[in-house]
Amino acid sequence: MVKVAYWDTEKSGPVPSVLGQIQGTPTIKLVRPKRKAKTNKQKDVIDYNMERKASDLETFALDLMPNFVERVNGEEDFEKFQKKARKYGLPMMLFFSEDRRIMNEIKFLSTEFRRRVLVAQIPFTKKENRPVFLKYGVRGQALLVVPPIDSEDGDSNQQSNEVVFDGKWNLHR
C-alpha cells in the first residue's frame, strides 16, 4: 500500500529536487501526490520526526497515505457523485461502512485507480444515507459495491450486473 524507496546520498549522486534538502542521514520523508493537483507530478513532501520504531513508521505512513475517497452524506451527495461519474465516464466503487473512518485498503484503491474509477464511502452512521443503503440492498455491514456504469436510457436492471464484495477485511488501522 505504501511504496518505500531508498536513496544513497553518497553513491547515487545529487538528491532529486522533489525530496528537498537532506541535512543528515538517515532521513525519512514521505512523498505523496497533492490532492487538488491536475497531475500526479505535483507532490507533498513530509519529513518524518517520530521515533525510529516500526510501529511509529507504520502509523506515519498509513495516516499520511494519499486519500481520494469521496464521502457521501445523504442522497443529494450521492446524486452529485453519480453525476460526476457520468460526466467523466468513470465507473463507481461504493464502500458501505459501519463507521466513518476510511480503511487503509480503500485509501489505497482510491489512489491506485485515481482518474480511472471514483471511490465513495457511504457510512451507515449517517441517517441521511439510509436510502442509498436500501437502494443497493445493504443492511449495515461493510460492503464494497461496483455498480455498472449508468446508461443514458436509465436501465433499471442495475442490481443483477453489479459486483459485490462482502468478504472479511484484513484491517490495517
C-alpha positions, 0 to 999 in steps of 0.5 A: 500500500505504501511504496518505500524507496531508498536513496544513497546520498553518497553513491547515487549522486545529487538528491532529486529536487522533489525530496528537498534538502537532506541535512543528515542521514538517515532521513525519512520523508514521505512523498505523496501526490497533492490532492487538488493537483491536475497531475500526479507530478505535483507532490507533498513532501513530509519529513518524518520526526517520530521515533525510529520504531516500526510501529511509529513508521507504520502509523506515519505512513498509513495516516499520511497515505494519499486519500481520494475517497469521496464521502457521501452524506445523504442522497443529494451527495450521492446524486452529485457523485453519480453525476460526476461519474457520468460526466467523466465516464468513470465507473463507481466503487461504493464502500458501505461502512459501519463507521466513518473512518476510511480503511487503509485498503480503500485509501489505497484503491482510491489512489491506485485507480485515481482518474480511472474509477471514483471511490465513495464511502457511504457510512451507515452512521449517517441517517441521511444515507439510509436510502442509498443503503436500501437502494443497493440492498445493504443492511449495515455491514461493510460492503464494497459495491461496483455498480455498472456504469449508468446508461443514458436510457436509465436501465433499471436492471442495475442490481443483477450486473453489479459486483459485490464484495462482502468478504472479511477485511484484513484491517490495517488501522 
